[in-house]
Amino acid sequence: MKPAVLFVHNAFPGQFGDLAAALAARGVDVAAIGEGHAPGVPGIKIARYAIPRSSTPGIFPLAAGPEADMIRAVGALDAARELKAQGFAPQVIVGHATWGETLLLHEAFPDARQVIYPEFFPRGRGLQLDFDPEFPPSDQQVLSTWALGAPKALALTDADAIVCPTEFQASMLPDVFRPRVRIIHEGIDVDAIRPGLAPRLQFGDGRTIEPGQPVITHINNHLEPVRGLHIFARALPRVLEVVPNAQVMIFGHERALSYSGPPPEGAASWKEACLRGVDLDPARVHFIGYVPFGQILGTLRASAAHVYYSYPFVLSWSVLQAMAAGCYVIGSDTAPVREVIEDGVNGRLLPFFDVGALSQALIEACRDPAASAPMRAAARETAERYSTANGRAGWLALLAELGVKVEG
């Protein structure tokens, strides 16, 4: 019988794109479940579901998140039953637990083994939510975040295996689940993302940044404090004063809602809140918006320093991509960043809230880019451990244990 695997992710492929394509190429019968907006993967059938609402208006606030997960769970179950009616019968279900979609799939496929990817287990205290005293959470945020753990914990009870991309993310799980955890990072394309010559960077108005001119880079998808935008912004005025030819490139979109929750009262977005009281020259500090990573790569190759700060939260792909490109990464001394950066070896680690330390490190990087060459080389070596090939090999080994054995 042909092996079969079902992937479940509201925005499929998400973290599962490389694995799904690799399995399909090896003759596995692959299908997916996702919401209507899921991009999908060419050649892989996807059953899409729609949800009538996110939660009931006026519902008890702590139940709003769990109810939304259960609504999606019913939608995913309907999609699973459609696949079953077409004769699809997976041996293994690989599902993302964040949106509740896996909760009822045993009703459609009771014999399938489940691999659950929790990504990040929510906690009201001790992680990203109350890390930054400048932006303290409301009591309602704390309690609602705790409540979001209920459906995720229920999903994990059905797991035959649990996959976390980093040790830090695994450490957030309740103790009862940890014996089933495998650490498998999905990986980044280190063959396509590699060091190269710094290009000339050109703006739409004709201005250019020539190779060798100091460039500071920062990727912050939602322009928010979870990734340290406020600290980075406050460090820049001194850098721009001391290094008069430095340019700053910031990638990400301005959103009203993000991992950081809603912005503080009076701010239309977190970007606005993070930049309050900071005077940045728009001719030298460039907010690029969101662009495909291929367009970012040239800028990273020109980077004298790449700033990656993070609350205790999910490790971004962007820091590994920057390391793969040979960037000198200046990161925050927080648990998720410490897992990939060793201070002075493959980058720098600084106290998250020490604005002066970040300013000084950036000034030094701009003044003497050659000094960071050994750390750049070591960063590239670290990134190679997080290759897509290594991630794929880890997943294939796990699926083989669960009965899905494929060649290659």
LOMARVO-229996 format. One line per field, with one value per residue (C-alpha): residue number from 1; residue in three letters; x negated, y negated, z negated. Coordinates in steps of 0.25 Angstrom, whole numbers, plus 5000, padded with zeros to 4 digits. Example, Ala and Ser with C-alpha at 12.3 -4.5 7.8 and 13.67 -1.06 7.14 Angstrom:
<atoms>
resi	(1  2)
resn	(Ala  Ser)
x	(4951  4945)
y	(5018  5004)
z	(4969  4971)
</atoms>
This chain:
<atoms>
resi	(1  2  3  4  5  6  7  8  9  10  11  12  13  14  15  16  17  18  19  20  21  22  23  24  25  26  27  28  29  30  31  32  33  34  35  36  37  38  39  40  41  42  43  44  45  46  47  48  49  50  51  52  53  54  55  56  57  58  59  60  61  62  63  64  65  66  67  68  69  70  71  72  73  74  75  76  77  78  79  80  81  82  83  84  85  86  87  88  89  90  91  92  93  94  95  96  97  98  99  100  101  102  103  104  105  106  107  108  109  110  111  112  113  114  115  116  117  118  119  120  121  122  123  124  125  126  127  128  129  130  131  132  133  134  135  136  137  138  139  140  141  142  143  144  145  146  147  148  149  150  151  152  153  154  155  156  157  158  159  160  161  162  163  164  165  166  167  168  169  170  171  172  173  174  175  176  177  178  179  180  181  182  183  184  185  186  187  188  189  190  191  192  193  194  195  196  197  198  199  200  201  202  203  204  205  206  207  208  209  210  211  212  213  214  215  216  217  218  219  220  221  222  223  224  225  226  227  228  229  230  231  232  233  234  235  236  237  238  239  240  241  242  243  244  245  246  247  248  249  250  251  252  253  254  255  256  257  258  259  260  261  262  263  264  265  266  267  268  269  270  271  272  273  274  275  276  277  278  279  280  281  282  283  284  285  286  287  288  289  290  291  292  293  294  295  296  297  298  299  300  301  302  303  304  305  306  307  308  309  310  311  312  313  314  315  316  317  318  319  320  321  322  323  324  325  326  327  328  329  330  331  332  333  334  335  336  337  338  339  340  341  342  343  344  345  346  347  348  349  350  351  352  353  354  355  356  357  358  359  360  361  362  363  364  365  366  367  368  369  370  371  372  373  374  375  376  377  378  379  380  381  382  383  384  385  386  387  388  389  390  391  392  393  394  395  396  397  398  399  400  401  402  403  404  405  406  407  408)
resn	(Met  Lys  Pro  Ala  Val  Leu  Phe  Val  His  Asn  Ala  Phe  Pro  Gly  Gln  Phe  Gly  Asp  Leu  Ala  Ala  Ala  Leu  Ala  Ala  Arg  Gly  Val  Asp  Val  Ala  Ala  Ile  Gly  Glu  Gly  His  Ala  Pro  Gly  Val  Pro  Gly  Ile  Lys  Ile  Ala  Arg  Tyr  Ala  Ile  Pro  Arg  Ser  Ser  Thr  Pro  Gly  Ile  Phe  Pro  Leu  Ala  Ala  Gly  Pro  Glu  Ala  Asp  Met  Ile  Arg  Ala  Val  Gly  Ala  Leu  Asp  Ala  Ala  Arg  Glu  Leu  Lys  Ala  Gln  Gly  Phe  Ala  Pro  Gln  Val  Ile  Val  Gly  His  Ala  Thr  Trp  Gly  Glu  Thr  Leu  Leu  Leu  His  Glu  Ala  Phe  Pro  Asp  Ala  Arg  Gln  Val  Ile  Tyr  Pro  Glu  Phe  Phe  Pro  Arg  Gly  Arg  Gly  Leu  Gln  Leu  Asp  Phe  Asp  Pro  Glu  Phe  Pro  Pro  Ser  Asp  Gln  Gln  Val  Leu  Ser  Thr  Trp  Ala  Leu  Gly  Ala  Pro  Lys  Ala  Leu  Ala  Leu  Thr  Asp  Ala  Asp  Ala  Ile  Val  Cys  Pro  Thr  Glu  Phe  Gln  Ala  Ser  Met  Leu  Pro  Asp  Val  Phe  Arg  Pro  Arg  Val  Arg  Ile  Ile  His  Glu  Gly  Ile  Asp  Val  Asp  Ala  Ile  Arg  Pro  Gly  Leu  Ala  Pro  Arg  Leu  Gln  Phe  Gly  Asp  Gly  Arg  Thr  Ile  Glu  Pro  Gly  Gln  Pro  Val  Ile  Thr  His  Ile  Asn  Asn  His  Leu  Glu  Pro  Val  Arg  Gly  Leu  His  Ile  Phe  Ala  Arg  Ala  Leu  Pro  Arg  Val  Leu  Glu  Val  Val  Pro  Asn  Ala  Gln  Val  Met  Ile  Phe  Gly  His  Glu  Arg  Ala  Leu  Ser  Tyr  Ser  Gly  Pro  Pro  Pro  Glu  Gly  Ala  Ala  Ser  Trp  Lys  Glu  Ala  Cys  Leu  Arg  Gly  Val  Asp  Leu  Asp  Pro  Ala  Arg  Val  His  Phe  Ile  Gly  Tyr  Val  Pro  Phe  Gly  Gln  Ile  Leu  Gly  Thr  Leu  Arg  Ala  Ser  Ala  Ala  His  Val  Tyr  Tyr  Ser  Tyr  Pro  Phe  Val  Leu  Ser  Trp  Ser  Val  Leu  Gln  Ala  Met  Ala  Ala  Gly  Cys  Tyr  Val  Ile  Gly  Ser  Asp  Thr  Ala  Pro  Val  Arg  Glu  Val  Ile  Glu  Asp  Gly  Val  Asn  Gly  Arg  Leu  Leu  Pro  Phe  Phe  Asp  Val  Gly  Ala  Leu  Ser  Gln  Ala  Leu  Ile  Glu  Ala  Cys  Arg  Asp  Pro  Ala  Ala  Ser  Ala  Pro  Met  Arg  Ala  Ala  Ala  Arg  Glu  Thr  Ala  Glu  Arg  Tyr  Ser  Thr  Ala  Asn  Gly  Arg  Ala  Gly  Trp  Leu  Ala  Leu  Leu  Ala  Glu  Leu  Gly  Val  Lys  Val  Glu  Gly)
x	(5000  4995  4991  4999  4997  5007  5002  5010  5007  5017  5007  5001  4990  4984  4973  4976  4973  4960  4964  4977  4971  4960  4970  4978  4965  4962  4976  4983  4998  4998  5010  5012  5023  5023  5032  5036  5024  5014  5004  5003  4991  4992  4996  5001  5016  5022  5035  5039  5049  5056  5060  5073  5067  5055  5063  5077  5080  5081  5075  5068  5054  5046  5054  5052  5039  5042  5055  5049  5039  5051  5058  5046  5045  5059  5055  5043  5051  5060  5049  5043  5056  5056  5042  5046  5058  5048  5041  5030  5025  5012  5003  4998  5004  4994  5001  4998  5005  5007  5020  5028  5029  5024  5033  5044  5037  5037  5052  5048  5035  5035  5023  5014  5002  5001  4988  4992  4984  4988  4978  4979  4987  4994  4992  4997  4985  4970  4968  4971  4984  4978  4963  4963  4967  4969  4981  4987  4999  5013  5019  5028  5016  5010  5022  5026  5012  5013  5026  5020  5012  5024  5027  5012  5010  5022  5016  5003  5010  5013  4998  4990  4978  4977  4967  4961  4951  4942  4939  4944  4958  4958  4955  4968  4976  4982  4974  4984  4981  4966  4963  4970  4962  4952  4944  4945  4943  4950  4937  4933  4928  4913  4910  4917  4914  4899  4889  4886  4881  4888  4896  4899  4913  4922  4934  4946  4942  4929  4920  4910  4902  4889  4881  4873  4882  4887  4900  4908  4919  4931  4943  4955  4967  4978  4969  4972  4965  4965  4953  4947  4951  4952  4938  4932  4938  4933  4919  4919  4917  4904  4899  4904  4897  4883  4883  4888  4889  4896  4909  4920  4929  4941  4951  4965  4979  4986  4998  5008  5008  4996  4989  4988  5003  5010  5001  5003  5014  5012  5003  5008  4997  4986  4976  4982  4981  4967  4962  4968  4958  4948  4943  4938  4934  4943  4931  4923  4933  4941  4953  4954  4967  4969  4962  4958  4945  4938  4939  4933  4921  4913  4915  4911  4898  4895  4898  4887  4896  4910  4918  4927  4933  4944  4953  4953  4961  4960  4947  4949  4944  4938  4927  4922  4924  4915  4905  4905  4902  4890  4895  4889  4901  4903  4913  4920  4915  4929  4931  4936  4924  4914  4917  4911  4901  4889  4884  4871  4871  4882  4888  4890  4900  4904  4914  4927  4930  4916  4918  4904  4897  4905  4901  4886  4886  4892  4882  4870  4876  4877  4863  4856  4864  4852  4851  4864  4859  4856  4870  4877  4870  4874  4888  4889  4884  4895  4905  4901  4906  4920  4920  4933  4926  4923  4937  4943  4934  4939  4954  4952  4945  4957  4967  4960  4961  4976  4977  4975  4963  4958  4946  4935)
y	(5000  4986  4978  4966  4953  4942  4928  4919  4904  4892  4886  4898  4900  4892  4899  4912  4908  4915  4928  4929  4926  4936  4947  4945  4946  4959  4965  4963  4959  4945  4937  4924  4917  4902  4890  4883  4873  4885  4883  4898  4906  4909  4924  4926  4927  4918  4918  4904  4900  4888  4883  4876  4867  4866  4866  4863  4848  4845  4859  4860  4854  4865  4875  4866  4872  4887  4885  4880  4892  4902  4895  4897  4911  4914  4908  4916  4929  4926  4924  4937  4945  4939  4945  4958  4959  4958  4970  4963  4971  4965  4973  4961  4947  4935  4923  4910  4908  4893  4892  4904  4911  4925  4926  4934  4941  4955  4955  4956  4964  4972  4981  4970  4966  4952  4943  4929  4917  4907  4896  4889  4892  4880  4876  4863  4861  4863  4862  4851  4846  4839  4838  4824  4814  4803  4810  4818  4827  4825  4835  4839  4842  4851  4859  4860  4865  4876  4880  4882  4893  4902  4906  4907  4916  4924  4926  4930  4942  4948  4947  4959  4950  4935  4927  4914  4906  4902  4906  4893  4895  4909  4905  4897  4909  4915  4926  4937  4935  4934  4949  4949  4937  4937  4925  4923  4910  4909  4902  4891  4892  4890  4893  4881  4872  4871  4860  4852  4838  4826  4820  4806  4803  4794  4787  4783  4768  4772  4771  4782  4788  4792  4805  4802  4792  4796  4802  4807  4817  4821  4830  4829  4835  4827  4815  4818  4819  4834  4833  4821  4809  4799  4803  4802  4789  4783  4787  4781  4766  4767  4777  4768  4756  4763  4770  4760  4769  4780  4785  4793  4803  4808  4819  4822  4817  4807  4814  4811  4825  4834  4844  4832  4831  4818  4805  4796  4786  4774  4782  4787  4797  4803  4796  4783  4787  4791  4779  4769  4758  4764  4754  4762  4756  4762  4760  4770  4779  4787  4795  4804  4811  4826  4832  4846  4851  4852  4836  4835  4844  4834  4824  4834  4836  4821  4821  4817  4821  4828  4826  4837  4835  4844  4845  4860  4865  4873  4872  4865  4871  4857  4858  4872  4866  4854  4864  4872  4859  4857  4845  4840  4842  4833  4840  4839  4848  4855  4870  4873  4864  4871  4884  4880  4869  4870  4856  4853  4866  4865  4852  4843  4844  4831  4828  4826  4813  4807  4796  4791  4804  4806  4792  4795  4809  4803  4792  4801  4810  4799  4793  4806  4817  4826  4828  4837  4846  4858  4857  4856  4869  4876  4870  4877  4890  4889  4887  4899  4908  4902  4906  4910  4924  4926  4923  4932  4943  4942  4942  4954  4962  4959  4962  4975  4979  4976  4986  4976  4981  4975  4976  4965)
z	(5000  5004  4991  4989  4980  4977  4974  4966  4965  4967  4976  4982  4985  4974  4967  4975  4990  4992  4985  4992  5006  5002  4999  5011  5020  5013  5017  5004  5005  4999  4996  4988  4980  4979  4979  4992  4992  4991  5002  5004  5011  5026  5028  5014  5013  5002  4995  4991  4980  4977  4963  4961  4950  4941  4928  4923  4920  4905  4901  4888  4891  4887  4895  4908  4912  4909  4916  4929  4928  4927  4939  4947  4942  4948  4961  4962  4959  4970  4979  4974  4977  4991  4993  4987  4996  5008  5003  4995  4983  4976  4968  4961  4959  4957  4951  4946  4932  4931  4938  4933  4946  4941  4929  4936  4947  4940  4944  4958  4957  4944  4948  4953  4944  4941  4940  4934  4936  4925  4928  4915  4903  4897  4883  4876  4868  4870  4885  4895  4890  4877  4881  4884  4873  4882  4889  4877  4881  4876  4866  4877  4887  4876  4874  4888  4892  4881  4887  4900  4895  4892  4907  4910  4898  4903  4917  4911  4903  4917  4921  4924  4925  4923  4932  4927  4935  4924  4910  4904  4910  4905  4891  4891  4892  4879  4873  4877  4892  4892  4893  4907  4912  4924  4927  4942  4948  4962  4967  4977  4991  4988  5002  5008  4996  4995  4993  5006  5011  5006  5017  5020  5013  5021  5016  5025  5025  5031  5018  5016  5005  5011  5006  4994  4989  4975  4975  4962  4965  4957  4960  4952  4959  4951  4947  4932  4918  4917  4927  4921  4930  4919  4913  4927  4931  4918  4921  4935  4933  4926  4937  4948  4941  4939  4953  4963  4975  4968  4974  4967  4975  4967  4973  4968  4969  4960  4954  4943  4937  4936  4927  4917  4916  4918  4917  4905  4905  4914  4924  4937  4938  4931  4940  4936  4921  4923  4930  4920  4916  4925  4936  4948  4961  4972  4982  4974  4967  4978  4975  4987  4983  4986  4998  5002  4996  5009  5009  4995  4998  5005  4994  4984  4992  4991  4976  4966  4955  4954  4941  4936  4923  4917  4905  4900  4912  4924  4932  4945  4958  4961  4951  4957  4971  4967  4961  4974  4982  4974  4966  4953  4944  4931  4923  4910  4898  4897  4897  4911  4917  4908  4914  4927  4924  4914  4910  4917  4925  4936  4932  4921  4909  4902  4890  4897  4890  4891  4902  4900  4902  4915  4920  4917  4923  4936  4936  4935  4946  4955  4952  4953  4962  4963  4948  4949  4960  4951  4945  4959  4963  4950  4952  4966  4960  4950  4960  4968  4956  4958  4973  4980  4983  4968  4965  4976  4971  4957  4961  4970  4959  4950  4960  4963  4948  4949  4961  4973  4980  4993  5001  5001)
</atoms>
